[in-house]
Amino acid sequence: MDYSSTYRLAQDIRDSEEYKTYHELKESVMSDETTAALVREYRKLQVSIQMSAMSGSTASEEDMQRFSGISALLFARPEVSRFMLAEMQLQQALADIFKIVTEAADLDIAVPGIEG
């Protein structure tokens, strides 16, 4: 298989507004160690809560409260809110690309959040 088109796609992603916006905001937001630690903890809790929901159980009350508190702290800062939104937009674009590629390969891969 020739991967040249894959490398062009990777470059197209790096050239996209979604990527540029995300990367610029990431550098700014994550340069502050306290904010970076909060973002890492937010992501960890988010995954844990999502995994609990997917397995049919409920996340602990402590995790839910911590997630709510960290979310409030992060989203109260406009730059962090823009960063989180940019990250979601880039993730959605990548999910769309993944869907197109898996459909082209006639693969039935169920990914949560991606309609198939």
C-alpha positions, 0 to 999 in steps of 0.5 A: 500500500502506498502511504503518500496520500496518508502523509498528504492527509496528515499535512492537510490536518496540520494546515487546517484551521482547526489544528492551527487554532487548537495548537496555538491555544494548547501552547498558551493554556498548557504553558501554565503548570496549574492549568495544565494539571487541571486539564489533565485531571479534567480529562482523566475524570472525563474518561473515567465517568464516560467509561462508567457510563458505557459499562452501565455503572455510575461514577462515584459521587466524589468523581462527579463533584471533582469533575464539576468543580474542575470544569467550573474552574477551567471554563471560567477562563475564556482562553481555556474555554476556547482551547477546550472547544478547539480541541473538541472541534479538532477531535470531531474533524478527526472522527469524521476522517476516521469514519470516511476511511473505515467506510472506504475499507468496508470496516464495521467499527463501532466508535462511541459518538460516531454515527455509522 
